């Protein structure tokens, strides 16, 4: 999907460097010091317009949240949502997820969220899927002992691929939910995509995977 260019995004990012951090690599291994506490650190890869991470940061003040999103026009929207909720336990990185180990040290992250990631359905694009083994290797490196990946998607093919990929890589599946909203999880925070899919009565899949 082609993203709409937003001419104000560059200026917003420039004026809000406390929220959308430049030079994120300088904080590698120092994220708890950056947040000035020892709270768990949760990372959302592919933050999109920010509804999920903004609400999570408001709901869980005892957790530090970091969102990574490479599209400037999208991350600017996320920045505005975070400003609206007034949370101080969340920051954004305008970076590419393929460079995770440049920004995070070994065992520095407690939870990784993969929310409605691009499924890249064509076989030739498999390496771009966020549950391809090169990404899983990076997750394994930055996750703390017993660290967790939580994945949500509307795409059955990507979900099935991810279950196999995670299992083969050595993660333990602690939840495989084939219809998230049929279970009415009161702690589930929805993304913008999730709300749209739910309105169309599309099934939402969720899994949790933990390092052995």
FENVENTA-V314102 format. One line per field, one symbol per residue. ss: DSSP state (H for helix, E for strand, C for the rest). psi: psi as a letter, one per 30 degrees, with the letter a starting at -180 (. if undefined). burial: I if it has 24 or more other C-alpha atoms within 12 Angstrom, else O. Layout:
# FENVENTA-V314102
ss: ???
psi: ???
burial: ???
This chain:
# FENVENTA-V314102
ss: CCCCCCCCHHHHHHHCCCCEECCHHHHCCCHHHHHCCCCEEEEEECCCCCHHHHHHHHHCCCEEEEEECCCHHHHHHHHHHHHHHCCCCEEEECCCHHHHHHHCCCCCEEEEEEECCCCCCCHHHHHHCCCCHHHHHHHHHHEEEEEEEEEEECCHHHHHHHHHHHHHHCCEEEEEECCHHHCCCCCCCCCHHHHHHHHCCCCCEEEEEECC
psi: kkkkkjffeeeeeefhffejklhfffgkggeeeefhlgllkkkkjifbggeeeeeeeeeifgkkkkkkkfjefefeeeeeeeeefgkghklkkilkffgefffklkgfkekkkjjhlkfifkefgeffkfglfeeeeeeeefklkglkkjkklfjeeeeeeeeeeeeffglkjfkjjfiefffhjffkkkleeeeeeefghkkkkklkkkk.
burial: OOOOOOOOIOOIIOOOOOIIIOOIOOOOOOIIOIIOOOOIIIIIIIIIIIIIIIIIIIOOIOIIIIIIIIIIIIIIIIIIIIIOOOIIIIIIIIIIIIIIIOIIIIIIIIIIIIIIIIIOOOOOOOOOIIIIIOIIIIIIIIIIOIIIIIIIIIIOOIIIIIIOIIIOIOIIIOOIIOIIIOOOOOOOIIIOIIOOOOOOOOIIIIIIIIIO
